Amino acid sequence: MKNVGPIIDAFWRAAVYCLHPRVIALSFLPLVIMVVAALGLGYLFWNDAVDAMRAQLDSWTWLNLIYSGLQFIGLGGLRAVMAPAMLLFLSIPFIVMACLLMVAFFMTPAMVALVGERRFAQLQRKKGASLFASVLWSLGSALAALVAMLLSMPLWLLPPLVLVLPPLIWGWLTYRVMAFDCLADHASSEERKQLMRQSRVHLLIMGLFTGYLGALPSVLWASGAMFIAMAPVLVPLAIWIYTLVFAFSSLWFAHYCLALLDKTRSAAGQAQAMPAFEIEAQPAAAGTAGPGAVPPGAPPSAPSP
């Protein structure tokens, strides 16, 4: 891949900005909202959801055969945690998307403003997208990603695909949401569409990298029975990790997109200034002609005797 310098430059700048007190403080707002929502929904619906999941699992004949085999080898206790573990597994896509949207709504505008103030104070804000357009774009992208998640879930049972499909979908969603929000305030509508089209490959690679970073909390989900027992502690921890990952991604996209916008405008300004310079240079070049030169439109002089 060519010209990865801007991506790497934006990456280390985003990593440094993550230590900024404003970023650390803002990361707790989506965390608090998500934890309160998760614990509230769990308190109201967890037992009923586990009972429904257990009834569904018990209706599968092939799974009962697996239960019998586990009982035979002394692992019959896994049957008790199968329903809550499956329920938590199915909730991962919803938690990831909710964290991404929370960061996009509550953190990304502040992150873009921070980067703009510190690096691109002279960059004009053309406000090419309204808040309503940004929300609509994010919700539409999240809905498309959710449909892709639900359709691809049966393939997650295959070991290679479970390492590819979820990060791929999360990466695509991250690229769509973050790139749009980072350019919404500073770029015009035409500039935003042009940059997102021309830099689609780079933006998608950044999104995929972020998607794999977002898979790190899956280590907590995969801890099995221990996670079920410590869910009140580990669920908020996993949500906070998701929040930090997406906060970093918003800074990464902000540095890359604003730098690309600034470079594009500078190149366009130089291209517009070049013809004017050439027009001004032509009269000067004509004035430097030799003493025998005849000005345009003047009658020829009589020959000297």
N, C-alpha and C positions, 0 to 999 in steps of 0.2 A: 504494500500500500504506500502511495506516495504522499509526501507533504503531511507527515504526522506531527511535525513540530508544533503547530498551533494547538493540537489536542494535548500533547504532553505539557506544554506551557500552561494551558488552562487547568490541567490536572493538578500540578503542584501548587498553583495559586489557590485552587479550591481547597486543597488540603490545609494550607496555611490559614485561610479564611475560616475554616471550621473551628479554629481556636479563638476566634473573635468573641468577646463577651456577648455581643448582640445575638450572634448565631446560637451560642449555647443557651441563652435565655429563651430565644424563640423556639428552640427545639422542644421545650417542655409543654408548649401550648397544644400542639397536635397530640402529644403523649397523654396529657390529662384528658382531653376530649375522647380519645380512643379508649383509654383504660376505663373511664367512667361508662362509656357506651358498652364496652365488652363485659364488664362486671355486671352492669344493669341487665343486659340481655341474658347473661348467664344465670343470674339470680331468678329471672322471670321464666325462662324457657329451657334451662339446661336439663332438668330432670325429665321433662316431657320429651325433649328432643332425644335424650339417651334411650328412653323407653321405646320410642318409635324406631330408632336405629337398631336397637337390640331385636325388636320384633321382626324387622326387615331382614336382618342377618340370619335369624333363626329359621326364616322361611326358605332359605337357600339350602338345598339338599347337599350340594357339594361342600358347602362350608361346614355342615354338621359332620361330614366324614373327616374333614381336617380337624375339627374339635375332638373327635374320637381318637385320632392319631396322637394329638397333643396330650390327651388324657392318658393314653397308653404309655407314653415316654415320660410321664410325670410333669407335664407342662399344662395341665388342665386349668390352672389359674389364669392363663392368658385369655381365656374366654370372657372373664369378667371385665377385662380392660379393652376388649376388642371394640365394643360399641362406642365408648367415649373416645378412644384413640381414632377411630374412623371419623367420628364427628369433628374432632379437632383437625384432622387431615383435610377434610372437605372445607373447613372454614378458612384455610390458609389463603386461597385466592381472594376471598372477600376482605380479609384483614390486610393483605398486601395492597390491594387496590384502594381500600379506605385510607390507609396510611399515605399512599401516593397523592390522593386527592386532598387530604388534609394539608400535606406539605405544600401542594400546588396553590391552595387557596389562602393559607395563612402564613407561609414562609417565603415562597418564591418571589412575590412582589417586593418583600423587604430585602431579600438576598440580591435581587437585581438592582434595587435602589442603592444598596451598600456598594456593590461593585461599580455602579455608575458614578457614585460620588467619589470614590477613591481612585478609579482608573480612567474614567471617561466623562469627566466633568464637563467637557466642551461638546460632547456628543448631543446633537439636537434630538429632542423627543417629539416624534411625529404622531404618536398615539394612533397607530394603525388598527387597533382592535380594542373594543370596549370590554368592560368587565363581563357584561352579559355574553358577548361573543366568546370570551375566554372560558367562562363556565360551560357554555353550550359545547364548545370544542372538547373540553376535558370530559364531560359526561358522555358525549358521543363516542369518544375514543375508549373510555372505560367500558361502555356497553359492548362495543365490538370486541374488546379484549376478554370480557367476561364470557361472551358467546364462544369465543375461541377456546377459553379455558374449559368450559363445560363440554364442548364437543371433543376435546382432546384428552379428557380425564381417563377414559378407558385405556388409552395408550400409555398412561403413566405407570401402569403395572409392568411394562417392559423396562428393565433396568437401564438400557442406553437412553431411551426416550425421556425418562423422567429427569435426566440430567440436561436435556436439550430443550424440550418444549416449554416448560414453565419459564425459565430465564429468557427464552426467545420472545414469548408473549409479553412478559413484564418489561423486557428491553424495548420492544416496539412501543408499548404504551408510554414508557418513560420518555422516549425520544419525541413522541407526538406531543405530549403534555408540556414537557419542560421547554422544548424549542419554541413552541408557540407562545408560552407565557413569558419567556425571556426576551422575545422580540416584540411582544404586544405593545409595550409602552414606547420604546425607542424607534422602532421601524415603522414605516408606512405599510399599508396593506400590500402594495406591489413589492416593496423590498422584502417583506417577510416571506411572501410566496416564492420570490426568486431565490433567496438564501436557503430556504428549506428544501427547495428543489435541487439547487446546485450542490449543496452539502449534505444531501440525504445519506450518502454512504458513511461519511464521518459521524454524522449525528446518530445513525443507527448503530454504529460500532460503539459509540459512547453509551447508548442506551443498553446494548447487550452487556457491556462490562458492568454497568450499574445493575442489570438484571441478575448477573451472577453474584455481585456483592449482596444483593437482596436475598440470595439463597442461603446466606450464612446463618440466619436464625433457624433454618431448617434443622440445624444440628440440635437445637433445643427441642424441636417438635419430634425428632427421631429418637429421643431418649426413652420412649416407651412408657412403661408403668411409672417410672420416676417422674416423668413430666405430668402424668395424670395426677399424681399425689401432690406435686408442687405447682400446679397450674396457677393458683392465685399469685405466685411470685414470678414464675417463668413467663407467663403470658404478658404481663407488663414489660418485662425485660426484653422479650422478643419484639414487642411493639416499639419500644424505644430504639432498638437496633434498626428496625425498619425505618423509623423516623430519621435517624442519623444518616443512614445510607441515602435516603431521598433528599435530605438537606444538603449533603455533599454533592449529589447529582445536580441539584438546582444551582449551586455555586459553580460547578464545572460547566454546565450549559450556559450560565450567565457570562462567565469569562470568555468562553469560546464564541458565543453568538455576538456579543457586543464587540469583541475584537474583530470578528469577521465583518460586522456592519460598518465599523469605523474604517477598516481597510477598503471596503467596497466604495464607501462614499469618498474617500481620499482619491482613489483611482478614478472615479467618475469626475471629480472636480478637476483633476489634472488633465483629463481628456477634453473637458469643455474649455479649459484655459488655453490649450495648445493652438487651435485655429486662430484665436484672437491675437496670439503672439506672432503667428506667421503673417497675418494681414498687416500688423503694425510694422513688421520688419521689411515689407516690400517697398514702401516709400523711402525708407532709409537707404535701402540698397540702390534705388534709382538715383538718389541724391549724390551717391558716391561715384557717378559715372565720370569719365574723363572730360577735359575741357572742350573737346570737339563734339561731344554728344549733343544731339538736338532734342529738346524737350518734346514729349508727345503733343501733337496738335499744332506745333509751331511751323511756319513756312520755312522752306530751305533757304539758307543764306546765299547771297550772290557770290560767285567765285572771286577770289582776290585777283587783282591785276598782276 
